[in-house]
């Protein structure tokens, strides 16, 4: 297992090594030591490898991730897993603002809290936050799912399109065009799948969640396009 | 951009290292603010005395100035650090000294005054500025600092932070205020004076005014949430501690950390990585529109 110490290896060297990995590489498990809050650690990965980072990271960690699994044993700065395509990013601590921003796919799991704007403009990513999320989370969220086991801050889902939001705790306020919707069987099934994917096994009552989504008054939704969402 | 840092020591064991630790924190943010840097250190106090921090143009003859001042008022303990000098003066003689400074040396600016606070700020890279003033050798209970990437006004020493808000009080600001001209006009009507066109000086002036009206610093920070429009994270220093406030939409990043021995603030976690026992620290992001205050009693 390659272990890269960022106290002695530069960030560019690390990211270069990870970018050069072929999809069938045998070096499938990497450890990164001493991240010391540096920005853009393990961004742009596109091979199915596991990268474990031991400590707190700065901006944009695991951004644009494709197929890789990145585990952060610490807190993440702004924009963790931003624009993720696929794969999984797991933050064991808290995440700063804009976690999972514009994410197209894959799964982002945050064990602690996420700050403001979690899932802003998400486009297909699934995000499971075991703590609470800050204000303006899921702002203009287009597709994908945001699951929050704690509370949500002000203006949840402002100007939302077709993303699904599930919150177990309180919601300080809903943003423009975001409304509560019934938790039907297909939503319970979806939520159950997301919680299992996020490693939340048992102890969580699915009936305790409330679902939020778009009232579809603010954007030009047409029922004929429903299959596209 | 810009970077701000603050370090508050909970007990005495690290006080000799305060300057070294703060210099490390400031140096990290050379990339966030390469234009100018400044810091306020809360160190020893002399009973019944004030410390005045004076700033002069480059290559100024402070020794000659001290000689002239001492001729009129007797011995004045002082420390010269590059373009700044800290004079300790008996409380009873402070006003007379300020008047005499005004007459004798109009080119001198008093950048800060207090029982314990000393302020230093200059144009240049933060690590260089810290070295020029000998920050690593300074001791104290707490300190705040700022590295500036100029946006709203020119790169000048006058535009460098911290800005003083009264005796032993100062403010550093990360962000930009959008209504600073209107607030400045209003504050001028209340008799405040401003040395620059800088938006952050207006924030400092606003706190000064509110506290003059009888509010505590805590309350003044709360009041600023409605009066000041724009992006900001403020860190304010007082004689006994420091406070943090982020704007309601949390435009600017902020991280705090705490151990048994210290509480620290940084625009990013990077600034905190060399603090003692950081790996065991509790690290969190301060909530928007929430005043955090740490004081030593």
Interface residues (C-beta under 8 A of the other chain):
Chain A: X36 X37 X38 X55 X56 X58 X59 X75 X77 X78 X93 X94 X96 X97 X115 X116 X134 X135 X136
Chain B: X249 X250 X253 X255 X268 X269 X270 X272 X273 X279 X283 X284 X285 X287 X288
